[in-house]
Amino acid sequence: MSKVNPEYQLTRDEVNFFVANGYLGPYAAMTPAEMAGIREEIETNVLNTAGPNLRRPLQSRHMDNASVYDLAAHPAIIDRIAGLLGPDVVVWTTNFWLKDPGSPEIPWHQDINFWPIEPPLNVSAWLAIDEVTVENACVRIIPGSHRQFLRHSRAPEEMAIAEMVEPNAYDASRAINMELKPGEFFLFSERLLHASSKNSSKMRRLGLSIRVTLPMVHIFQDTHLHPGHTAILAKGKDVMGFNRYAGRP
């Protein structure tokens, strides 16, 4: 069993906070200066190129880009998630979230409404590639909203995703803004309500979501993600054999 770096070992208070609130952080995986070089690599070899998923070029780039793989498997992220899920953890997908100036609103939603995993167990990391502020549409979250599954309905056409939670189901006045420096991230449950506004600034907002689950969870790789999809066995071992993995590209 691989050990957890003591620097990233969660305390019992942090675990209790996650259970009660559905999120943790922000934490730093690296400094803004360290992220600057990685950002250049992403701009050159990810944002402007096709990826393994031909329908969604910003998804699954851990499969073809070593820098993205390294971000997804970063010990600062994976070791903390292991403090919530246990010693054997799987990165089942990655996705860049790009909001150029003028990009539309993402309405309030729970991620598990959209995902091809069974059972629906996941902890996500949202890692800032750019500086992420209220002005350029940082993620907003509602602490404690993960304690129930909420009905989703069709979102208006101008929204960035197709479904959203009905407005009478939550109290948006309780929302907090997750502003992040480049290299910082936060963790959240698959059921935590979150959203982001239209990017009304002149600054791009780019982040990477890293979705982490357990080996006992079935990932519908070829049918619901894309043909040939591979996950990352990021820590520990898989004695189940349900899912397909690949190493660093």
C-alpha positions in Angstrom: 0.0 0.0 0.0 1.5 3.4 -1.0 1.9 5.8 1.8 0.4 9.3 2.1 2.8 12.2 2.2 2.5 13.6 5.8 2.2 17.1 4.3 -1.1 16.1 2.6 -2.5 13.9 5.4 -6.0 15.2 6.3 -6.8 15.8 9.9 -10.0 14.4 11.5 -11.3 17.9 11.6 -10.8 18.3 7.9 -12.6 15.0 7.2 -15.5 16.0 9.5 -15.7 19.3 7.6 -16.0 17.5 4.3 -18.7 15.2 5.7 -20.7 18.2 7.0 -20.1 20.6 4.1 -19.3 18.6 1.0 -16.0 20.4 0.1 -12.5 21.1 1.4 -9.9 23.8 0.5 -8.5 25.7 -1.2 -5.1 23.9 -1.0 -2.0 24.5 -3.1 -0.6 21.8 -5.4 2.0 24.2 -6.7 2.9 27.9 -6.8 1.6 30.3 -9.5 5.2 30.4 -11.0 5.3 26.6 -11.2 1.9 26.6 -12.9 3.0 29.2 -15.5 5.2 26.7 -17.4 2.5 24.0 -17.3 -0.1 26.6 -18.6 2.1 27.2 -21.6 2.2 23.5 -22.3 -1.6 23.3 -22.0 -2.1 26.3 -24.3 0.2 24.9 -27.0 -0.5 21.1 -26.9 -4.0 20.7 -25.4 -6.3 23.7 -26.1 -5.5 23.8 -29.8 -5.3 20.1 -30.5 -7.6 17.1 -30.8 -7.8 14.7 -27.9 -8.8 11.0 -27.3 -12.5 12.0 -27.2 -13.2 13.4 -30.6 -16.5 14.9 -29.5 -15.1 16.7 -26.5 -11.5 17.7 -27.1 -11.0 19.1 -23.5 -11.9 15.7 -21.9 -9.5 12.8 -21.1 -6.3 14.7 -21.9 -4.5 12.8 -19.2 -4.5 10.0 -21.9 -2.3 11.9 -24.4 -0.5 14.6 -22.5 2.1 13.9 -19.8 1.6 17.3 -18.1 -2.1 16.7 -17.7 -1.5 13.2 -16.4 0.9 14.6 -13.8 -1.7 17.2 -12.7 -4.4 14.5 -12.4 -2.1 12.3 -10.3 -0.5 15.0 -8.2 0.1 13.8 -4.7 -1.2 17.0 -3.1 -4.6 16.1 -4.7 -4.6 12.3 -4.6 -3.2 12.0 -1.1 -5.9 14.3 0.3 -8.6 12.4 -1.6 -7.2 9.2 -0.2 -7.9 10.6 3.2 -11.6 10.7 2.3 -11.9 7.5 0.1 -9.2 5.2 1.4 -5.8 3.9 0.0 -7.0 2.7 -3.4 -8.2 5.5 -5.7 -8.9 5.9 -9.4 -8.9 9.0 -11.5 -11.8 8.1 -13.8 -11.9 11.2 -15.9 -10.4 14.7 -16.4 -11.9 17.7 -18.1 -10.7 21.3 -18.7 -13.3 24.0 -18.0 -12.5 26.9 -20.3 -14.4 30.2 -19.9 -13.3 32.8 -22.4 -14.7 36.3 -22.0 -18.4 36.2 -22.7 -18.7 32.5 -22.0 -22.2 31.6 -20.7 -23.4 30.8 -17.2 -23.3 27.3 -15.8 -26.4 26.9 -13.7 -26.7 25.2 -10.3 -26.3 21.5 -10.6 -25.0 18.3 -9.0 -22.4 16.5 -11.1 -23.7 13.0 -10.4 -26.8 13.8 -12.4 -24.6 13.6 -15.6 -22.1 10.9 -14.8 -21.5 7.3 -16.2 -20.4 5.6 -13.0 -22.1 3.0 -10.8 -22.3 3.2 -7.8 -22.3 7.1 -7.9 -19.3 7.7 -5.6 -16.7 10.4 -6.4 -14.6 13.2 -5.0 -13.6 15.9 -7.5 -10.7 18.3 -7.5 -11.1 21.6 -9.3 -7.6 22.9 -10.1 -6.9 26.5 -11.3 -4.7 26.8 -14.3 -5.4 30.6 -14.6 -6.1 33.0 -11.7 -9.8 32.4 -10.9 -11.8 35.3 -9.4 -15.4 36.5 -9.0 -14.8 38.7 -12.0 -13.9 35.9 -14.4 -16.6 33.5 -13.1 -15.1 31.4 -10.4 -17.0 28.3 -9.2 -19.7 29.0 -6.6 -20.7 26.3 -4.1 -23.5 25.9 -1.5 -22.0 24.2 1.6 -24.0 21.3 2.9 -26.1 20.9 -0.3 -24.5 17.5 -0.9 -26.8 15.9 1.7 -29.6 15.2 -0.7 -30.1 14.3 -4.4 -32.0 17.1 -6.1 -34.2 16.9 -9.2 -32.8 18.4 -12.4 -34.8 19.9 -15.2 -34.0 21.3 -18.6 -31.9 24.5 -18.5 -32.6 27.5 -20.7 -30.9 27.5 -24.1 -28.5 30.3 -23.1 -26.9 28.2 -20.3 -23.7 26.2 -20.8 -25.1 22.8 -19.8 -28.4 21.2 -20.6 -29.9 20.6 -17.1 -30.0 22.4 -13.8 -31.6 22.1 -10.4 -34.9 23.8 -10.1 -34.5 27.2 -8.4 -36.9 26.5 -5.5 -34.8 23.6 -4.3 -31.8 25.6 -2.9 -30.9 28.9 -1.2 -28.4 30.7 -3.3 -27.8 33.3 -0.6 -25.7 30.6 1.2 -23.3 30.3 -1.8 -19.6 31.0 -1.4 -17.1 31.9 -4.1 -14.1 29.6 -4.7 -11.5 32.1 -5.8 -8.2 30.4 -6.6 -4.6 31.3 -7.5 -3.0 29.3 -10.3 -2.0 26.0 -8.8 -4.6 26.0 -6.1 -7.5 23.6 -5.9 -10.5 22.6 -3.9 -12.2 19.2 -3.3 -16.0 18.5 -3.5 -18.5 15.8 -3.4 -20.4 14.4 -6.5 -23.6 15.9 -4.9 -22.4 19.4 -4.0 -24.4 22.1 -5.7 -22.2 24.4 -7.7 -22.4 26.9 -10.5 -20.6 29.7 -12.2 -21.7 33.0 -13.7 -21.2 34.3 -17.2 -17.6 35.5 -17.7 -18.2 39.2 -18.0 -14.6 40.1 -17.6 -11.8 40.4 -20.2 -9.9 37.6 -18.6 -10.0 33.9 -19.5 -10.8 31.4 -16.8 -9.3 27.9 -17.2 -9.5 25.1 -14.7 -9.0 21.3 -14.7 -11.5 19.0 -13.0 -10.0 15.7 -11.7 -12.7 13.1 -10.9 -11.7 10.4 -8.4 -13.5 7.2 -7.4 -12.8 3.7 -6.1 -11.8 0.5 -7.9 -15.2 -1.1 -7.0 -17.1 1.6 -9.1 -17.9 0.6 -12.7 -16.9 3.3 -15.2 -18.9 3.0 -18.4 -15.8 3.8 -20.5 -16.5 2.9 -24.1 -20.2 3.4 -24.1 -20.7 6.6 -22.1 -17.3 8.3 -22.1 -15.6 7.5 -25.4 -14.1 4.4 -27.2 -10.7 3.4 -25.8 -11.0 5.5 -22.6 -8.5 4.7 -19.9 -8.4 5.7 -16.3 -5.5 6.2 -13.9 -4.9 3.9 -11.0 -3.6 6.9 -9.0 -2.9 5.2 -5.7 -2.9 1.7 -4.2 -4.2 -1.3 -6.1 -7.2 -2.6 -8.0 -8.3 -6.1 -7.0 -11.7 -5.8 -8.8 -10.6 -5.6 -12.4 -13.8 -3.7 -13.6 -12.0 -0.8 -15.3 -9.3 -0.2 -17.9 -6.1 1.8 -17.0 -3.1 3.2 -18.7 0.2 4.8 -17.5 1.7 8.1 -18.1 1.7 9.0 -21.8 
